[in-house]
Amino acid sequence: MAEYDKDKQAKEYYLDTPVNNYGFFLKGAHSLDWGMKNRLSRIFRPDTGKTVMLAIDHGYFQGPTTGLERPDVNIVPLMPYADAIMLTRGILRTTVPPSLTKAVVMRCSGGPSILKELSDEELAVDIEDAIRMNVAAITLQIFIGGEYETRSIHNMTRLVDMGLRYGIPTMAVTAVGKDMVRDAKYFRLACRMAAELGAQIVKTYYVPEEFETITASCPVPIVMAGGKKLPELEALTMSRNAIDEGASGVDMGRNIFQSDYPLAMMKAVNKVVHEKMSPKDAYDYFNTIKAEG
């Protein structure tokens, strides 16, 4: 599987040594242009160095996902409580009020539905359209180990090149095939490849063992993917663990909009990520305010 170097020495990730950010608050971004740093500062709060993204792009391959049937009703009210929203250009144009000033992270890949091989993606948005919509970042899936791995990486490098041309950062999302093992060895490989080939942000899944080696060995910020719907306390605990182990934020979708109380969950996740609240205290806070929405 991943990591083919067969050296006998144990690997050293220097987990106790902070990364030198060379005058800019965000990991790996010190040499980027002003415009790209400005866009990254819209996604990641400069006072905490963290982000809470709201992911609502699921419909681009699986249609009206539970909780996303009417994003104008269920999702737009949550957007003011996110630092960034991750979505498709179709939902942005048809549903999101132009008065919203939150950072937009735009899905730029697509092609197959859940009925086909998901790794068979192509780029699906022109960079000029992303510029027209004033996005803060562009994003796509990479399928390391998938049938169309090379194509997905080539899609990413083309998107990175287009983004660099106009000062727009690219976030690579590490997709995992149904037959792949989700462990630190795999995600170290996938995240490092994305960063080495130019992505300025990497979104990946949390794993309970050695997640800190994934963040330590990736030279750009890692944002934790929320993944499948979990009970609220478990989702808050996963978020807290990811932040403690080096993640620069979370990108929650189903764990927000499939909650019975999405607004309360949105606020509780913010408490965990930006205020370092413990999962228990955040869950108590969630239960206190859940009647709000």
BALOBA-1460 file (C-alpha; in Angstrom, 3 decimals):
// residues 293
<rec num="1" residu="m" x="0.000" y="0.000" z="0.000"/>
<rec num="2" residu="a" x="1.281" y="3.495" z="0.830"/>
<rec num="3" residu="e" x="4.814" y="4.570" z="1.852"/>
<rec num="4" residu="y" x="7.233" y="2.305" z="0.067"/>
<rec num="5" residu="d" x="10.478" y="3.519" z="1.675"/>
<rec num="6" residu="k" x="11.804" y="0.504" z="3.536"/>
<rec num="7" residu="d" x="14.410" y="2.191" z="5.756"/>
<rec num="8" residu="k" x="14.927" y="0.558" z="9.139"/>
<rec num="9" residu="q" x="14.991" y="3.797" z="11.121"/>
<rec num="10" residu="a" x="11.818" y="5.037" z="12.757"/>
<rec num="11" residu="k" x="10.392" y="8.114" z="11.091"/>
<rec num="12" residu="e" x="10.674" y="11.400" z="12.941"/>
<rec num="13" residu="y" x="7.823" y="13.903" z="12.649"/>
<rec num="14" residu="y" x="9.097" y="16.365" z="15.305"/>
<rec num="15" residu="l" x="5.664" y="16.572" z="16.872"/>
<rec num="16" residu="d" x="6.960" y="18.883" z="19.635"/>
<rec num="17" residu="t" x="8.480" y="21.393" z="17.195"/>
<rec num="18" residu="p" x="6.080" y="24.110" z="15.954"/>
<rec num="19" residu="v" x="6.097" y="24.904" z="12.232"/>
<rec num="20" residu="n" x="7.815" y="28.199" z="11.372"/>
<rec num="21" residu="n" x="5.248" y="30.337" z="9.570"/>
<rec num="22" residu="y" x="7.745" y="33.092" z="8.615"/>
<rec num="23" residu="g" x="5.588" y="36.073" z="9.480"/>
<rec num="24" residu="f" x="2.193" y="34.857" z="8.214"/>
<rec num="25" residu="f" x="-0.212" y="33.132" z="10.575"/>
<rec num="26" residu="l" x="-1.059" y="30.212" z="8.303"/>
<rec num="27" residu="k" x="1.114" y="27.158" z="7.815"/>
<rec num="28" residu="g" x="2.969" y="26.950" z="4.496"/>
<rec num="29" residu="a" x="1.607" y="30.255" z="3.126"/>
<rec num="30" residu="h" x="4.477" y="32.667" z="3.794"/>
<rec num="31" residu="s" x="5.680" y="32.749" z="0.177"/>
<rec num="32" residu="l" x="2.272" y="33.196" z="-1.437"/>
<rec num="33" residu="d" x="1.159" y="36.411" z="-3.116"/>
<rec num="34" residu="w" x="-0.795" y="39.100" z="-1.271"/>
<rec num="35" residu="g" x="-4.106" y="38.267" z="-2.966"/>
<rec num="36" residu="m" x="-3.875" y="34.595" z="-2.086"/>
<rec num="37" residu="k" x="-2.966" y="35.379" z="1.526"/>
<rec num="38" residu="n" x="-5.907" y="37.752" z="1.692"/>
<rec num="39" residu="r" x="-8.271" y="35.050" z="0.446"/>
<rec num="40" residu="l" x="-6.839" y="32.542" z="2.921"/>
<rec num="41" residu="s" x="-7.412" y="35.108" z="5.676"/>
<rec num="42" residu="r" x="-11.084" y="35.173" z="4.694"/>
<rec num="43" residu="i" x="-11.300" y="31.385" z="5.117"/>
<rec num="44" residu="f" x="-9.134" y="31.015" z="8.228"/>
<rec num="45" residu="r" x="-9.694" y="33.495" z="11.038"/>
<rec num="46" residu="p" x="-6.414" y="35.371" z="11.655"/>
<rec num="47" residu="d" x="-7.113" y="35.617" z="15.396"/>
<rec num="48" residu="t" x="-7.331" y="31.826" z="15.823"/>
<rec num="49" residu="g" x="-5.716" y="30.472" z="12.647"/>
<rec num="50" residu="k" x="-8.695" y="28.127" z="12.319"/>
<rec num="51" residu="t" x="-11.802" y="27.749" z="10.163"/>
<rec num="52" residu="v" x="-15.274" y="26.295" z="10.433"/>
<rec num="53" residu="m" x="-16.490" y="25.473" z="6.935"/>
<rec num="54" residu="l" x="-20.029" y="24.450" z="6.098"/>
<rec num="55" residu="a" x="-19.976" y="21.799" z="3.356"/>
<rec num="56" residu="i" x="-23.144" y="21.641" z="1.252"/>
<rec num="57" residu="d" x="-21.760" y="20.417" z="-2.089"/>
<rec num="58" residu="h" x="-23.000" y="16.820" z="-1.742"/>
<rec num="59" residu="g" x="-25.658" y="17.221" z="-4.426"/>
<rec num="60" residu="y" x="-23.087" y="17.486" z="-7.210"/>
<rec num="61" residu="f" x="-22.875" y="13.692" z="-7.316"/>
<rec num="62" residu="q" x="-25.678" y="12.353" z="-5.096"/>
<rec num="63" residu="g" x="-28.579" y="14.706" z="-5.761"/>
<rec num="64" residu="p" x="-30.903" y="16.073" z="-3.050"/>
<rec num="65" residu="t" x="-29.114" y="14.681" z="0.004"/>
<rec num="66" residu="t" x="-31.114" y="14.414" z="3.232"/>
<rec num="67" residu="g" x="-31.012" y="17.844" z="4.828"/>
<rec num="68" residu="l" x="-30.176" y="19.543" z="1.535"/>
<rec num="69" residu="e" x="-33.523" y="19.097" z="-0.209"/>
<rec num="70" residu="r" x="-34.230" y="22.836" z="0.145"/>
<rec num="71" residu="p" x="-30.980" y="24.673" z="0.899"/>
<rec num="72" residu="d" x="-32.797" y="28.005" z="0.674"/>
<rec num="73" residu="v" x="-34.892" y="26.952" z="3.677"/>
<rec num="74" residu="n" x="-32.505" y="24.789" z="5.707"/>
<rec num="75" residu="i" x="-29.009" y="25.995" z="4.883"/>
<rec num="76" residu="v" x="-28.977" y="29.725" z="4.156"/>
<rec num="77" residu="p" x="-29.883" y="30.583" z="7.791"/>
<rec num="78" residu="l" x="-26.783" y="28.667" z="8.962"/>
<rec num="79" residu="m" x="-24.316" y="30.443" z="6.668"/>
<rec num="80" residu="p" x="-23.694" y="33.521" z="8.856"/>
<rec num="81" residu="y" x="-22.307" y="31.202" z="11.547"/>
<rec num="82" residu="a" x="-19.659" y="29.618" z="9.282"/>
<rec num="83" residu="d" x="-16.308" y="31.106" z="8.328"/>
<rec num="84" residu="a" x="-16.612" y="29.649" z="4.828"/>
<rec num="85" residu="i" x="-19.178" y="27.758" z="2.776"/>
<rec num="86" residu="m" x="-18.179" y="24.932" z="0.445"/>
<rec num="87" residu="l" x="-20.658" y="24.553" z="-2.406"/>
<rec num="88" residu="t" x="-21.246" y="24.361" z="-6.150"/>
<rec num="89" residu="r" x="-21.678" y="27.311" z="-8.463"/>
<rec num="90" residu="g" x="-25.246" y="26.241" z="-9.183"/>
<rec num="91" residu="i" x="-26.334" y="26.538" z="-5.559"/>
<rec num="92" residu="l" x="-24.337" y="29.748" z="-5.134"/>
<rec num="93" residu="r" x="-26.095" y="31.446" z="-8.041"/>
<rec num="94" residu="t" x="-29.587" y="30.132" z="-7.407"/>
<rec num="95" residu="t" x="-29.790" y="30.105" z="-3.636"/>
<rec num="96" residu="v" x="-27.181" y="32.131" z="-1.735"/>
<rec num="97" residu="p" x="-27.965" y="35.819" z="-1.141"/>
<rec num="98" residu="p" x="-25.301" y="38.021" z="-2.773"/>
<rec num="99" residu="s" x="-25.254" y="40.045" z="0.435"/>
<rec num="100" residu="l" x="-23.568" y="37.138" z="2.230"/>
<rec num="101" residu="t" x="-19.963" y="38.130" z="2.927"/>
<rec num="102" residu="k" x="-18.665" y="34.732" z="4.058"/>
<rec num="103" residu="a" x="-15.802" y="33.121" z="2.146"/>
<rec num="104" residu="v" x="-16.869" y="30.851" z="-0.711"/>
<rec num="105" residu="v" x="-14.960" y="27.625" z="-1.393"/>
<rec num="106" residu="m" x="-16.210" y="26.468" z="-4.783"/>
<rec num="107" residu="r" x="-16.457" y="22.866" z="-5.955"/>
<rec num="108" residu="c" x="-14.756" y="22.682" z="-9.365"/>
<rec num="109" residu="s" x="-14.818" y="18.960" z="-10.158"/>
<rec num="110" residu="g" x="-17.611" y="16.669" z="-11.231"/>
<rec num="111" residu="g" x="-18.901" y="14.190" z="-13.770"/>
<rec num="112" residu="p" x="-20.010" y="10.816" z="-12.431"/>
<rec num="113" residu="s" x="-22.957" y="10.284" z="-10.126"/>
<rec num="114" residu="i" x="-23.188" y="7.788" z="-7.297"/>
<rec num="115" residu="l" x="-24.362" y="5.318" z="-9.975"/>
<rec num="116" residu="k" x="-20.916" y="5.287" z="-11.619"/>
<rec num="117" residu="e" x="-17.215" y="5.194" z="-10.731"/>
<rec num="118" residu="l" x="-16.734" y="8.352" z="-8.653"/>
<rec num="119" residu="s" x="-13.033" y="8.744" z="-9.400"/>
<rec num="120" residu="d" x="-13.834" y="9.348" z="-13.085"/>
<rec num="121" residu="e" x="-14.060" y="13.129" z="-12.539"/>
<rec num="122" residu="e" x="-13.092" y="16.070" z="-14.712"/>
<rec num="123" residu="l" x="-12.739" y="19.771" z="-14.017"/>
<rec num="124" residu="a" x="-16.232" y="21.258" z="-14.194"/>
<rec num="125" residu="v" x="-15.737" y="25.007" z="-13.632"/>
<rec num="126" residu="d" x="-13.747" y="27.517" z="-15.646"/>
<rec num="127" residu="i" x="-11.432" y="29.750" z="-13.591"/>
<rec num="128" residu="e" x="-13.015" y="32.853" z="-15.100"/>
<rec num="129" residu="d" x="-16.388" y="31.820" z="-13.698"/>
<rec num="130" residu="a" x="-14.817" y="31.316" z="-10.270"/>
<rec num="131" residu="i" x="-13.415" y="34.843" z="-10.504"/>
<rec num="132" residu="r" x="-16.828" y="36.204" z="-11.507"/>
<rec num="133" residu="m" x="-18.283" y="34.710" z="-8.354"/>
<rec num="134" residu="n" x="-15.569" y="36.223" z="-6.135"/>
<rec num="135" residu="v" x="-14.567" y="32.920" z="-4.572"/>
<rec num="136" residu="a" x="-11.984" y="32.657" z="-1.805"/>
<rec num="137" residu="a" x="-10.828" y="29.182" z="-2.876"/>
<rec num="138" residu="i" x="-11.442" y="26.479" z="-5.462"/>
<rec num="139" residu="t" x="-11.643" y="22.800" z="-4.625"/>
<rec num="140" residu="l" x="-11.858" y="19.293" z="-6.078"/>
<rec num="141" residu="q" x="-11.479" y="15.625" z="-5.164"/>
<rec num="142" residu="i" x="-8.304" y="13.602" z="-5.565"/>
<rec num="143" residu="f" x="-8.619" y="9.822" z="-5.629"/>
<rec num="144" residu="i" x="-5.306" y="8.380" z="-4.438"/>
<rec num="145" residu="g" x="-5.419" y="4.665" z="-5.115"/>
<rec num="146" residu="g" x="-8.583" y="5.018" z="-7.185"/>
<rec num="147" residu="e" x="-9.107" y="3.789" z="-10.718"/>
<rec num="148" residu="y" x="-8.613" y="7.298" z="-12.127"/>
<rec num="149" residu="e" x="-5.950" y="8.450" z="-9.659"/>
<rec num="150" residu="t" x="-3.690" y="10.048" z="-12.274"/>
<rec num="151" residu="r" x="-6.539" y="11.953" z="-13.903"/>
<rec num="152" residu="s" x="-7.667" y="13.351" z="-10.555"/>
<rec num="153" residu="i" x="-4.135" y="14.493" z="-9.726"/>
<rec num="154" residu="h" x="-3.818" y="16.079" z="-13.158"/>
<rec num="155" residu="n" x="-7.142" y="17.836" z="-12.575"/>
<rec num="156" residu="m" x="-5.721" y="19.184" z="-9.330"/>
<rec num="157" residu="t" x="-2.461" y="20.440" z="-10.818"/>
<rec num="158" residu="r" x="-4.362" y="22.193" z="-13.615"/>
<rec num="159" residu="l" x="-6.641" y="23.823" z="-11.043"/>
<rec num="160" residu="v" x="-3.625" y="24.846" z="-8.936"/>
<rec num="161" residu="d" x="-2.010" y="26.455" z="-11.990"/>
<rec num="162" residu="m" x="-5.188" y="28.367" z="-12.807"/>
<rec num="163" residu="g" x="-5.551" y="29.470" z="-9.210"/>
<rec num="164" residu="l" x="-1.963" y="30.671" z="-8.997"/>
<rec num="165" residu="r" x="-2.509" y="32.731" z="-12.123"/>
<rec num="166" residu="y" x="-5.221" y="34.732" z="-10.357"/>
<rec num="167" residu="g" x="-4.307" y="34.480" z="-6.686"/>
<rec num="168" residu="i" x="-6.944" y="31.911" z="-5.711"/>
<rec num="169" residu="p" x="-5.925" y="29.029" z="-3.407"/>
<rec num="170" residu="t" x="-6.820" y="25.425" z="-4.203"/>
<rec num="171" residu="m" x="-8.099" y="22.945" z="-1.642"/>
<rec num="172" residu="a" x="-7.600" y="19.260" z="-2.455"/>
<rec num="173" residu="v" x="-10.092" y="16.834" z="-0.903"/>
<rec num="174" residu="t" x="-8.766" y="13.328" z="-0.270"/>
<rec num="175" residu="a" x="-11.557" y="11.032" z="-1.429"/>
<rec num="176" residu="v" x="-11.488" y="7.450" z="-0.226"/>
<rec num="177" residu="g" x="-12.799" y="4.565" z="-2.300"/>
<rec num="178" residu="k" x="-15.122" y="2.029" z="-0.733"/>
<rec num="179" residu="d" x="-12.443" y="-0.670" z="-0.786"/>
<rec num="180" residu="m" x="-9.654" y="1.464" z="0.726"/>
<rec num="181" residu="v" x="-8.411" y="1.356" z="4.293"/>
<rec num="182" residu="r" x="-8.822" y="4.635" z="6.150"/>
<rec num="183" residu="d" x="-5.675" y="4.849" z="8.246"/>
<rec num="184" residu="a" x="-2.832" y="7.268" z="8.915"/>
<rec num="185" residu="k" x="-0.512" y="5.572" z="6.428"/>
<rec num="186" residu="y" x="-2.963" y="6.170" z="3.574"/>
<rec num="187" residu="f" x="-3.823" y="9.746" z="4.539"/>
<rec num="188" residu="r" x="-0.163" y="10.682" z="5.047"/>
<rec num="189" residu="l" x="0.406" y="9.599" z="1.457"/>
<rec num="190" residu="a" x="-2.649" y="11.354" z="0.024"/>
<rec num="191" residu="c" x="-2.219" y="14.636" z="1.925"/>
<rec num="192" residu="r" x="1.504" y="14.884" z="1.253"/>
<rec num="193" residu="m" x="0.999" y="14.227" z="-2.453"/>
<rec num="194" residu="a" x="-1.607" y="16.996" z="-2.649"/>
<rec num="195" residu="a" x="0.665" y="19.494" z="-0.922"/>
<rec num="196" residu="e" x="3.762" y="18.485" z="-2.891"/>
<rec num="197" residu="l" x="1.881" y="19.047" z="-6.152"/>
<rec num="198" residu="g" x="0.724" y="22.507" z="-5.169"/>
<rec num="199" residu="a" x="-2.528" y="22.487" z="-3.165"/>
<rec num="200" residu="q" x="-2.593" y="25.304" z="-0.605"/>
<rec num="201" residu="i" x="-5.156" y="23.525" z="1.642"/>
<rec num="202" residu="v" x="-5.938" y="19.830" z="2.105"/>
<rec num="203" residu="k" x="-9.220" y="18.454" z="3.402"/>
<rec num="204" residu="t" x="-9.035" y="14.954" z="4.804"/>
<rec num="205" residu="y" x="-10.706" y="12.565" z="7.227"/>
<rec num="206" residu="y" x="-9.901" y="12.143" z="10.903"/>
<rec num="207" residu="v" x="-8.458" y="8.854" z="12.071"/>
<rec num="208" residu="p" x="-8.143" y="8.054" z="15.794"/>
<rec num="209" residu="e" x="-4.588" y="6.735" z="15.566"/>
<rec num="210" residu="e" x="-1.619" y="8.897" z="14.480"/>
<rec num="211" residu="f" x="-3.680" y="11.726" z="13.025"/>
<rec num="212" residu="e" x="-0.988" y="14.078" z="14.330"/>
<rec num="213" residu="t" x="1.525" y="12.466" z="11.951"/>
<rec num="214" residu="i" x="-0.759" y="13.356" z="9.033"/>
<rec num="215" residu="t" x="-0.892" y="17.025" z="10.007"/>
<rec num="216" residu="a" x="2.805" y="17.147" z="10.914"/>
<rec num="217" residu="s" x="3.955" y="15.675" z="7.595"/>
<rec num="218" residu="c" x="1.699" y="17.913" z="5.480"/>
<rec num="219" residu="p" x="3.299" y="21.357" z="4.915"/>
<rec num="220" residu="v" x="-0.041" y="23.142" z="4.293"/>
<rec num="221" residu="p" x="-3.141" y="23.498" z="6.509"/>
<rec num="222" residu="i" x="-5.312" y="20.428" z="6.933"/>
<rec num="223" residu="v" x="-9.063" y="20.837" z="7.353"/>
<rec num="224" residu="m" x="-10.877" y="17.860" z="8.826"/>
<rec num="225" residu="a" x="-13.777" y="16.431" z="6.825"/>
<rec num="226" residu="g" x="-16.875" y="15.803" z="8.882"/>
<rec num="227" residu="g" x="-17.759" y="12.549" z="7.147"/>
<rec num="228" residu="k" x="-20.831" y="10.522" z="8.034"/>
<rec num="229" residu="k" x="-23.454" y="11.696" z="10.519"/>
<rec num="230" residu="l" x="-22.438" y="11.032" z="14.122"/>
<rec num="231" residu="p" x="-24.181" y="11.727" z="17.427"/>
<rec num="232" residu="e" x="-23.485" y="15.352" z="18.367"/>
<rec num="233" residu="l" x="-21.121" y="14.612" z="21.254"/>
<rec num="234" residu="e" x="-19.067" y="12.265" z="19.067"/>
<rec num="235" residu="a" x="-18.827" y="14.864" z="16.290"/>
<rec num="236" residu="l" x="-17.736" y="17.545" z="18.760"/>
<rec num="237" residu="t" x="-15.169" y="15.172" z="20.267"/>
<rec num="238" residu="m" x="-13.787" y="14.317" z="16.837"/>
<rec num="239" residu="s" x="-13.495" y="18.030" z="16.034"/>
<rec num="240" residu="r" x="-11.698" y="18.766" z="19.294"/>
<rec num="241" residu="n" x="-9.283" y="15.863" z="18.785"/>
<rec num="242" residu="a" x="-8.506" y="16.941" z="15.215"/>
<rec num="243" residu="i" x="-7.744" y="20.516" z="16.301"/>
<rec num="244" residu="d" x="-5.613" y="19.316" z="19.216"/>
<rec num="245" residu="e" x="-3.690" y="17.068" z="16.821"/>
<rec num="246" residu="g" x="-2.834" y="19.775" z="14.323"/>
<rec num="247" residu="a" x="-5.835" y="20.411" z="12.061"/>
<rec num="248" residu="s" x="-6.441" y="24.027" z="11.055"/>
<rec num="249" residu="g" x="-10.203" y="23.666" z="11.079"/>
<rec num="250" residu="v" x="-13.167" y="21.467" z="10.238"/>
<rec num="251" residu="d" x="-15.474" y="21.236" z="7.232"/>
<rec num="252" residu="m" x="-18.766" y="19.938" z="8.575"/>
<rec num="253" residu="g" x="-21.695" y="18.954" z="6.396"/>
<rec num="254" residu="r" x="-23.966" y="16.137" z="7.501"/>
<rec num="255" residu="n" x="-22.975" y="16.576" z="11.141"/>
<rec num="256" residu="i" x="-24.489" y="20.058" z="10.891"/>
<rec num="257" residu="f" x="-27.432" y="19.930" z="8.499"/>
<rec num="258" residu="q" x="-28.575" y="16.413" z="9.470"/>
<rec num="259" residu="s" x="-28.622" y="17.289" z="13.157"/>
<rec num="260" residu="d" x="-32.069" y="17.773" z="14.653"/>
<rec num="261" residu="y" x="-30.809" y="21.183" z="15.773"/>
<rec num="262" residu="p" x="-28.419" y="22.388" z="13.033"/>
<rec num="263" residu="l" x="-28.067" y="25.984" z="14.251"/>
<rec num="264" residu="a" x="-27.156" y="24.865" z="17.759"/>
<rec num="265" residu="m" x="-24.658" y="22.362" z="16.328"/>
<rec num="266" residu="m" x="-23.140" y="25.046" z="14.104"/>
<rec num="267" residu="k" x="-22.597" y="27.279" z="17.138"/>
<rec num="268" residu="a" x="-21.216" y="24.423" z="19.251"/>
<rec num="269" residu="v" x="-18.652" y="23.482" z="16.593"/>
<rec num="270" residu="n" x="-17.505" y="27.107" z="16.539"/>
<rec num="271" residu="k" x="-16.984" y="26.957" z="20.305"/>
<rec num="272" residu="v" x="-14.793" y="23.868" z="19.947"/>
<rec num="273" residu="v" x="-12.724" y="25.141" z="17.020"/>
<rec num="274" residu="h" x="-12.267" y="28.816" z="17.852"/>
<rec num="275" residu="e" x="-12.647" y="28.930" z="21.640"/>
<rec num="276" residu="k" x="-11.029" y="25.586" z="22.513"/>
<rec num="277" residu="m" x="-14.114" y="24.504" z="24.435"/>
<rec num="278" residu="s" x="-14.094" y="20.901" z="25.621"/>
<rec num="279" residu="p" x="-16.465" y="18.492" z="23.882"/>
<rec num="280" residu="k" x="-18.488" y="18.043" z="27.072"/>
<rec num="281" residu="d" x="-18.887" y="21.775" z="27.614"/>
<rec num="282" residu="a" x="-19.722" y="22.283" z="23.932"/>
<rec num="283" residu="y" x="-22.344" y="19.531" z="24.142"/>
<rec num="284" residu="d" x="-23.841" y="21.152" z="27.228"/>
<rec num="285" residu="y" x="-23.878" y="24.436" z="25.317"/>
<rec num="286" residu="f" x="-25.563" y="22.671" z="22.382"/>
<rec num="287" residu="n" x="-28.288" y="21.312" z="24.675"/>
<rec num="288" residu="t" x="-28.777" y="24.720" z="26.260"/>
<rec num="289" residu="i" x="-29.335" y="26.591" z="22.994"/>
<rec num="290" residu="k" x="-30.855" y="23.918" z="20.745"/>
<rec num="291" residu="a" x="-34.320" y="25.373" z="21.131"/>
<rec num="292" residu="e" x="-33.120" y="28.363" z="19.064"/>
<rec num="293" residu="g" x="-33.436" y="26.431" z="15.826"/>
